[in-house]
Amino acid sequence: MMNRLMPTKLNVLSPIAAVALALGMFGIAPNMGAVSAQEQPSRNLTVTGQGIVAIPTTLTEVRLGVEVQGRTAQEVQQEVARRSQALVELLRSRNVEKLQTTGIQLNPIYRSNDNEAPTITGYSASNIVSFRLPTDRAGTLLDEAVNAGATRIDGVSFTAADAAMETARQQAIRAATQDALTQADTVLSELNLTRREIVKIQVNSAMPYPQPMFSRMEAAADFSTPVIGGDRQISASVTLDISY
């Protein structure tokens, strides 16, 4: 009896499987994931905006003190201590802010001749304090300080309250940000390009130090001292990296 021939079932490989099988025979691992198009390089525009806000000053910062010269270090130091105590008591009675000692010195005074070694002829001592008060009271207090024993004024500068300075700083940052965005939109519009997203932000804001009205002067009590503050400028810059 003749055996019946059974039909053979053929396994047909898909083109992808056939390629994978062929690569496997040569030890090459195929990437079966979808092939993505090459990414476009990032295109960024960098702009820096500036913001400046002016605020009126309302506070005056003062550095003043006592300086005495004498024959011996002990008597000079005692006299400076006596006058400084009277000065500090006056300032405290006027409710000044941030009162603190900023300098104490005691130095010998030398005399030198051409043919002789320098010799000590006396001593000079000083005690300097700093404080802050409303500007409209500064002139009167400077005169009172001289009457109380102050012999030198090392500096007067102007500022505003901390809260007012911080508010001005925030306003300057906002103005700088808008300036940067306006610059970017102007450039991209001119080139028929569109702003997409901001990829990097850098903020630089400066809280300026009070500028001195003068560095040093000898105080005198013959007249009332006028003190005028003026305005202060708070500046900020903002740099943006923007993709397009």
Residue, then its C-alpha position, 0 to 999 in steps of 0.5 A: m500500500m503506497n504511503r500518502l504524501m502529506p503536504t508540507k507547510l512552508n514557513v514564510l519569513s517576513p522581510i524584516a525577520a529575514v534581514a534579522l536572521a541574516l544579520g544574526m548569522f554574521g554576529i550583528a545585532p539589529n536595531m528593531g526599533a523604528v528609525s527616527a529622523q535625525e534631530q534638528p540642531s538647537r537654534n537659540l537666540t540670547v538676549t540681555g535686557q536692562g531695567i532701571v528704577a529710581i526711588p527717592t532716598t529717605l535715610t542718611e547713613v553717617r560716620l562720625g567720631v572723636e579725635v584727640q591729640g595729647r602728650t601721653a597715650q593714657e590721657v589721650q585715650q581717656e579724653v577720647a573715651r569721655r567725649s565718645q561716651a557723651l556722643v553715644e548718649l546723644l545719638r541714643s537719645r535721638n533714636v538713631e538706627k544701626l548705631q555701632t563702632t566702626g573704628i578705634q585707633l591710638n597712634p604715636i606722633y613722631r618728630s624727625n630731624d635730618n640727623e636724628a632718629p624719629t622721636i615720639t612727641g605725643y599720641s593721637a586717638s580716635n573713636i568712630v561710630s556709624f548710624r542711620l536716621p531719617t534725612d530730614r533730621a540729619g542736619t540738626l543731629l550733625d550740629e548736635a553731635v559737634n556740640a557733644g564732642a564730635t570733631r570729625i565727620d568721615g562720611v554721609s551717604f543716602t539710602a532708602a528703607d529696606a522694603a522700598m529698596e527690595t520693591a524697586r529691585q523687583q520692579a527693575i527685574r520685571a522691566a529687564t525681563q520685558d526688555a529682553l523679550t521685546q528685543a527677542d521678538t523684534v529680531l525674530s520678527e524681522l527674520n520671519l522666525t517665531r519665538r518658541e520657548i525659553v530654555k535658560i534664564q539668568v538674573n543679575s540685580a544689583m542693590p547699590y551701596p549708598q554713595p557718599m556725599f563727601s569722604r571727610m570734612e572737619a565739623a563746625a557748629d557755626f551754622s545749621t548743616p543742610v543735608i539733601g538726599g536725592d534719588r537712588q537708582i536700582s538696576a537689574s539685567v536679565t539674560l534669556d536663551i530662547s529657542y526658535 
